[in-house]
Amino acid sequence: MLFFVNDYCEGAHENILKRMTLDNYFKNPGYGSDPVCESARQKIRNACKKNDADVFFISGGTQTNQLIIDTCLNSYEGVVAVETGHIALHEAGAVESTGHKVLTLPAHEGKMDARELRNYVKSFYEDENHEHMVFPGMVYISQPTEYGSLYGKAELKALRSVCDEFKMKLFMDGARLAYALGARGNDVTLPILAQMADVFYIGGTKCGALFGEAVVFAQMKAPPHFLTQIKQHGALLAKGWLLGMQFDELFENDLYTTLGARADAMADRLRYRLIDRGYKLLIETPTNQVLVVLDNRVMKALAKRVRFSFWEVIDKTHTAVRFCTSWATKEEDLKELMNIL
């Protein structure tokens, strides 16, 4: 079976596995208080050009999204996301389980429009009954989006402006951030992201690590007693050095962005080959998620030999599916997929 179903099918980059073997018998204090985690934190601060940033390591993306949203909002506040946002669709109500509502806006190829956001929040405060409603306290976006599209610097600046106007926090989900940083045409670097977002995270699980996400509080400080709140959410890893070690390797010699760029290049090769064969893309994106429209008969036959993701129904006879490349995708994988098609 050929796998293009997601970007976390494989284990971890060889540098991480070698480092784990080397560090395996070292004695470290627990819960991220070790020198390995501190080294990784400083490398991330340096990469973001934000030396006063608070950095924490969490084991998974859903935990990270729930934790940040819950700890950064007041009890009467919700989080604004597009209707295709990960927290709105694919996290089993994890955010809502904390008592915070996900307030949705239309998505434009996966992205939020700053004007629509402003109109929504403005209308909220103009409603004389807004004290009886869920306050929009945070804006959630992801880079890349669920559709593999990217926010440009100008788009982030516009969203930041609306957040400043209405005193909302801007939170960016970076579960696939490596594939954004390494994409052709991307103009949002880590330092720019650290200027725009109040808090964001650098995804490791989907980008070369065995598991783990690095939370960066950039334009705000971490909530009081954040470590205690991590533990309350069941997200504090006792062997915290395992998380720090992975990011210490990913941020050595720009490995993180290099791995993302490699996956993006593989996705581009796949796109060009699909187009050459007459296939239609759902949307054109520069990252590692390739959305293509298939005849349902082709899709059913393909599913016997290839793992991919259902995306959306186009019409009675066509469906959009996703092929996802990763930091470990090989040229022979692409050739085999095209031969099967």
N, C-alpha and C positions, 0 to 999 in steps of 0.2 A: 504494500500500500504506500502510495506517494503522499507526503504530508505538505499541504499548503493551508492548513486550517487556521493556524495562528503563528505568532512569533515567539512562543515559549515552549515549543515541542521539545527542543534540545535542552541539554543540561546547562553548562556554563562554558565560557571561553577558557581555553587551556591555561592562560596566565593565572586565572583565579583558582583553577584546580591545582596547579603547581604550588601556588602560594598557600593553599589550604593544607597541602601535604607538609610543607615546610613549617607552618605555624601550628600544626596539629597538637604537638606536645608542650607548647609554651603555656605557662600558667598566666591567666588573665583574670582581673576582677570582672564582675558581672554587670549586666544591664547597660553596656555602652560606656562604662567609666574607664575603659582601658586606653593605653597609648595608641593602639591601632586605630580605634575610632576617632581619637583626637587628630591623628595624622590625616585621616580621610576628611574630617570636618574642615581642616585648614586647607586642604587641596581644593575642596569645593568652594570655600570662601574665596580663595585665590582665583579660581576659574570664573567666579561671579563678580570679581572685583568688589567684594562686599565683606570687608574684614570684621564687621560687627554683626554679621548674620548669625542667627541661632540655627543650628543644624541638628536634626534628629534622624535616627534610622528606624524604620518600621518594616515589618516583614512582608506586607502585601498591600495592593492598591485599594481594595475595598475598605480595609481597616484604616488606611491613611485618609481616604475621602471622608469616611464617617467621623473619624477622630478630629480632623481639622474643622469640619463644618460644625460639629457639636461643641467643640471647645471655644470656637471663635465667635459664636453667635449667642445672643441673649435668648431666653426661653420663648419669647414672643416673636422671634425672627425666623424667616425662612431663607432659602437660597434660590436665586434665579438661575436657571439653566435652559438651554434649548431643548426642545421636545425629543431630540435624538441624543441628548447628552447621556453619558454613561451612568450617572447617578439617577437619571430619570427612567432608564430602560433596563439596565443589566446588573443592578446591584440588589435586587430582591427587596427593595424598600429599606435598605440599611440606614439611609439618612432619616427617613420618616420614623424608623423605630426609635430614634433618639428624641422624637417630638418636634423635629424641624421639617416643615413642609418644603417640597421641591416645587417651585413656581416656574412654569414653563412658558417659553416664547417660541415662535417659529424658527426653524433652522434653515439656513441657506447654504447648501452643500456642507452641512454640519456646523456652520458658524453662526454666531450671534451678531445681529446688526445693532450698532450703537444707538442709532436713531430710534429703533423699536424699543430698545431697552429704556432709553430716556423717556419716551412716550408712556411706557408702562409704569415706570416709577412716578412720573409726574402725575399721571392719572390717579395713582394710588393715593398720593398725598392731597389731591384735589377732592377726593371723595370724603364727604363730611362724616362718613361712618368708618373711616380707616382705623380708628382706635379699636374697632371690633374685628379687625382683619389681621392676617399674618403679615408682618412688616418685611419688606425686602431688605435683608441685612448684609447679603453677600452675593456676589456674582461668580458663578462657576463656569469655567471654560476648560477645554483641553487642547493641548498642542502636541501632536496633530489632533484633529477632531476624530470622531468616530468614523468619518468618511475618508480619512487620510488627507484632508485639506489642511492648509496652514493659515494662521493669522499672520498678517504682515505687521511691521512696526507701526504703520499709520493706523491700522485697525485696533491694535492694542492701545495705542495712545488715545483713540476716541473712546474706547471702553473705560480706560483709566479716568478720563475726564468726567464721564457720567458718574462713576463711582465716587470721585472726589466731590462732585456737585451734591450728591445725596448721601454722602458719608457712609458708603457701602464698602466692604472689603472685596478685593479682587483676588480670587483663588484660581490657580491654574493647575490642572491635573496633567502631570508629565509622565504618565505611565510609559508612553512611547517617545519620550522627548529626544532620545538619540536619533530617531528617524526624522525628526523635525530639524535638529541642528545640522544633520548631514545632508539635507535635501538641496537639490538644485534650486536656485532662486530664493532661498530662505534669507531673510534680512534680520532675523531676531536671534541674537546671540544670548548666551547666559548673562552677561552684564546688562544687556538691554532688558531681559526678562526680570532681572533683579531690581531694575528701576521701575518697571511697570506693575509687577504683581506684589501684593502684600505678602502672600505666601504661595509657594509652589513646591512641587516635588519632582525629583529626578528619578525616573523609573529604572530599576535594575532588572526586575523579574522578566520583562519582555525585551530587554536590551543587553544580554550577555552575562547576567548574573544568575546564580542558582535561584535566588529570591532576594527581595529587598527593595525599598524605596528610601530616598534621602529627602527629608522635608527641610525646606529652606524658608525661614521667616526673614523676608527681605525688607519690605517697607514697614513692617511692624515687628515688635518683639513677640516672642512666644508667650502664650497665655500664662498667668501665674501658676506655678506648680505643675507645669506641663508634663514633666516626667511622671508625677503622681497620676495625672489624668490618663496618660498612656497606659499605665498599669490598670486603672479602673476599667479601661476599654478592653483589657485582655490582650494588649498589643505590645507589651514590653518583653522582649526576648532576653532570657537569662544569659545565653551565650552571645551577648551583643557583639563581641569581637568578630563573629562570623559575618555580620552585616558590614561593619566597618572595614574589614579586610577586603571585601569585594569592591567597595567603592574606592578604597585606597589603590587598588589595581586599575579600576576603570578610569580613574583620573590621573593615572601615570602616563605621560607622553601622549595625552589626548586620545587614549584608546577608545573612550566612550563615543566620541563623535566619529572616529574612524569606523567603528563597527556599524554605526547608524548609516553612514554614507555608503558602506559596502552593500547593505541590505537594500537601500534606495536604488543603487545602480542595478542590482539584480531585478528589482521590480520594474525599472525602466526598460530593461532588455525584454522582460516578459510583455510589457505593454506594447512595445514596438512590434513584437512578433505576433501578438494577437491582432493588432490593427492590420498588419500585412496579410494575415489570413482571412481578413474580412469580418472579424468580430467587432462588436460595438461596445465601447466603454460606457458605464453609467455616468461617471464624471471623470475628468482628467485631473490627477493629483500627482505631486512629486515625491510622495513618500512610499512606504513599503506595503501599502494596502492597494491591491488592484481590483477594482470593481468592474465586472464584465457581465454583459447580458448574454444568456445562453437560451437556446431553444430547450424546452423542457425535456424533449427526448434525448438531446445531447447531455443535459445535466444528469438525467437518471442513469445513462450509460456510463458517464464519467465517474459517478459516485461509487461504482463498483471497484474502481482502481485508484481513485484520488480522494483524499480528505480535503474538503474546502468548507466555507461557511455560507449558509443561506443568507441572503441579504434582504431582498424584497421582491414581491410579485410585480411584474411589469404589466402583463396582460394574461389572457387565458393560456397562451402558449409559450410565454417567455418569463424568465426569472433572472434577477440580478444575483450573482454570487460573488464572494470575495476570495481571492487568492492572496495569501499573506507571505511575503518573504521575511527572512530573519537574518541576523548577523552571521548565521551558519549556512545559509542557502548556497548551493554549489551550481555551477554552470550545467553539470549533468542533470541536476534536478529540473532545470528549465527545459532542457532538450527532451527529457522523458515526458514531461507534461505536454509539450507541444506535439510530440509523436503520438501520444494517446488521443489528443484532441483531433 
